[in-house]
Amino acid sequence: MPITLPYEFDTSRVFRLLLKGMVGLEVIIVVPGIVYSLLFSHNNAAALALAFTGAVILFFGVRIFKFQAGSVGTITAHEIVVKPSKIYGLRLPGPSGRFSLDQFNAVRVEMMSGSPDPDVRSGPHERIYLVGKDGTPDILIARTNRNDADYGISAGQQFGRLLNLPCEERHMPY
């Protein structure tokens, strides 16, 4: 599938979906469950179990929030505009701003092999970044599933040609 400019990307959808799910669990199940257990059923064990569950969800939610790598933006022939990714009005960490193309060194395709464990559902996939020069962040512009083994590489090469940047390939361990 040919890539054309302007190219709009949103690589933060997965993180926003996970965070919304975690907030939903806390707000819809955990907090009301604790209130019900304490005030109506007087079941302290259930309240304690729900509080522990809420703490675990919060722990993972904070980790996902801090380490999310997605971006939202538009690539044109002259610049990359990256908008802050938000959830419920809260800005997620990550790059934002206007960047000229000369602030980038390359397009990098990171090929992930997927888990060797058959019980873990993590198949091979790629992440495509614009690699920033000193002081410019790397920007995640695409994610692919490797149903078509060369799609990520092909997409990275297309971005490289469109933006006049070299394309690097990196094989990442699971």
KAGI-V556134 format. One record per residue. N is the residue number from 1. SS is DSSP state (hx for helix, st for strand, lp for the rest). OMEGA is omega in degrees with one decimal (* if undefined). Layout:
# KAGI-V556134
N & SS & OMEGA
N & SS & OMEGA
This chain:
# KAGI-V556134
1 & lp & -177.1
2 & lp & 177.4
3 & lp & -178.9
4 & lp & 176.2
5 & lp & -2.4
6 & lp & -179.0
7 & st & 177.7
8 & st & -178.4
9 & st & 174.3
10 & st & -179.1
11 & lp & 179.6
12 & lp & -176.9
13 & hx & -177.8
14 & hx & -178.9
15 & hx & 179.1
16 & hx & 178.9
17 & hx & 178.3
18 & hx & -179.1
19 & hx & 176.8
20 & hx & 177.5
21 & hx & 179.8
22 & hx & 176.2
23 & hx & 178.3
24 & hx & 177.9
25 & hx & -179.6
26 & hx & -172.7
27 & hx & -173.6
28 & hx & -174.5
29 & hx & -170.1
30 & hx & -175.7
31 & hx & 177.6
32 & hx & 178.9
33 & hx & 178.3
34 & hx & 179.1
35 & hx & -179.9
36 & hx & -177.9
37 & hx & -177.8
38 & hx & -172.3
39 & hx & -173.7
40 & lp & -177.8
41 & lp & -179.8
42 & lp & -179.5
43 & lp & -177.6
44 & hx & 179.5
45 & hx & 178.2
46 & hx & 178.1
47 & hx & 179.1
48 & hx & 178.6
49 & hx & 178.0
50 & hx & 177.4
51 & hx & 177.0
52 & hx & 178.3
53 & hx & 178.0
54 & hx & 178.8
55 & hx & 178.2
56 & hx & 178.3
57 & hx & 179.0
58 & hx & 178.4
59 & hx & -179.2
60 & hx & 177.3
61 & hx & 177.8
62 & hx & 179.0
63 & hx & 179.0
64 & hx & 179.8
65 & hx & -175.4
66 & hx & -171.6
67 & hx & 178.8
68 & lp & -173.5
69 & lp & -174.5
70 & lp & 179.2
71 & lp & 175.7
72 & st & 179.8
73 & st & -177.9
74 & st & 175.2
75 & st & 174.1
76 & lp & -179.6
77 & lp & -175.1
78 & lp & -175.3
79 & st & 174.4
80 & st & 177.6
81 & st & -178.6
82 & st & 179.3
83 & st & 176.6
84 & lp & 175.1
85 & lp & -176.1
86 & st & 171.4
87 & st & -178.2
88 & lp & 178.8
89 & lp & -179.6
90 & st & -178.3
91 & st & 176.3
92 & lp & 177.2
93 & lp & 177.9
94 & lp & -175.9
95 & lp & 171.2
96 & lp & 178.8
97 & st & 177.5
98 & st & -178.5
99 & st & 175.7
100 & st & -177.7
101 & hx & -179.5
102 & hx & 176.0
103 & hx & -177.3
104 & st & -179.9
105 & st & -169.8
106 & st & 166.6
107 & st & -179.9
108 & st & 174.8
109 & st & 176.9
110 & st & -178.9
111 & st & -178.9
112 & st & -174.9
113 & lp & -174.7
114 & lp & -175.8
115 & lp & 173.7
116 & lp & -179.4
117 & lp & -178.1
118 & lp & 179.1
119 & lp & 179.9
120 & lp & -177.0
121 & lp & 178.5
122 & lp & -178.3
123 & lp & 178.5
124 & lp & 179.5
125 & st & 178.5
126 & st & 170.8
127 & st & -178.3
128 & st & -177.6
129 & st & 160.9
130 & st & -174.9
131 & st & -177.1
132 & st & 171.8
133 & lp & -178.7
134 & lp & 178.4
135 & lp & 178.0
136 & lp & -177.5
137 & lp & 168.5
138 & lp & -176.5
139 & st & 176.7
140 & st & -175.2
141 & st & 179.8
142 & st & 172.1
143 & st & 178.3
144 & st & 168.3
145 & st & -176.5
146 & lp & 170.8
147 & lp & 172.3
148 & lp & -168.3
149 & lp & -176.3
150 & lp & -175.4
151 & hx & -179.0
152 & hx & 178.4
153 & hx & 178.7
154 & hx & 179.4
155 & hx & 177.9
156 & hx & 178.2
157 & hx & 177.2
158 & hx & 176.7
159 & hx & 179.1
160 & hx & 178.6
161 & hx & -178.8
162 & hx & -174.8
163 & hx & -179.5
164 & lp & 178.7
165 & lp & 175.4
166 & st & 178.6
167 & st & 177.5
168 & st & 175.6
169 & st & 179.1
170 & st & 176.2
171 & st & -175.8
172 & st & 175.0
173 & lp & 179.4
174 & lp & *
